[in-house]
């Protein structure tokens, strides 16, 4: 059975209302006409979506995001030295989903035909009628092989397809989910310019285009989104978070605890300004959700205990701008 609908202003406001009196001020943020929580659940498992009605939730209350770009396996990678290549050939090339020349670095593709296939696959996997946010995954991978002009053309084509997916009601918004692209120095081969992407989306979809979200790592060890002036906004050198704010793009932070690497043995000079929370994991998430310009700190959670621990932050206000600033003032001492 297909779960119809998508996240709405009224639905997400209703979800926010469920926590009235318990959620701290600043936990919910209003972006793109939706109320988004400051902590997001990262998981590749979608079974819970099929149980929303039984759990007393409506589809309109939840913002569901997914991504495509890398060639996926059905489950575990095929065995053998050439197993993956044979699988990709059989599954994607021979079926006409992608030409061999479309696949970069042995595993990445973002052609219109491939993205159409992947959006349809995601809808089948999740049982949804509409995906709220669809990301092109790590488009900087293409820059390992193709020149900038060709990359720009491929990205425009990808955005054109995602605009068609929007028109068909299969997705609501789109963006890019990157690892290095927005963290790289301006001029580096793998660097992404947010303004350029915005213009590509406007060319594809007009002023009402759907390029409204970006995702990149923001954590205690990866600070480029906040500190690196590697973007341009109205002719000025700015950080990614500043550029996104100027363009009206919502920033979702990935790797908030960096698979635990940014969430252990934290000193008091970090813990104190962030509220001296009970655990280092909570402290690391608090840092990310308190970073000016970050709307949601995404955290991978596969165990119920992790969900319960991390979502205790809903009752804690994000660090103030002054307290957050103390982290950087002290690091210079």
Order of alpha helices (4+ residues) and beta strands (2+ residues): alpha-beta-beta-beta-alpha-beta-alpha-alpha-beta-alpha-beta-alpha-beta-alpha-beta-beta-alpha-beta-alpha-alpha-beta-alpha-alpha
